[in-house]
């Protein structure tokens, strides 16, 4: 029972290396993962827009518009193919001054940490050794006594 999330992670890693997106999808609760990502992005946008609300009278309208665009955007971005890339060592790279969008960059010097966050939550952290702040956390939730599914994704926002 203690080893079951480690077994799940091993299966997903093997599938990602073989580019078997079907197996990656089988161990992923895509609707829960997408809902988690939408909630995280919405909270980040609310925080940034609330800071700018005093300066911009249309900030609330901007949040409503962004919220409407969020669902199709997240649905397109959170896919078995994108998750396979993350498991292969591609981590999202936050935009710099000369870039305007988040890109996926292959990290050669990554560190992977695995561990329980709670009895029913297991977290895999993939971090760049050269930029420890740029890490991705994959959150697994227990589905029954021994089966785990990927239900959350924490990105460096």
Secondary structure, DSSP 8 states (H G I E B T S, - for coil): -TTHHHHHHHHHHHHHHTT-HHHHHHTB-HHHHHHHHHHHHHHHHHHHHHHHTTT-TTHHHHHHHHHHHHHHHHHHHSSHHHHHHHHTTEEEE---SS--S-EEEE-SSEEEEEEEEETTEEEEEEEETTEEEEEEEEEEEE-SSS-EEEEEEE---
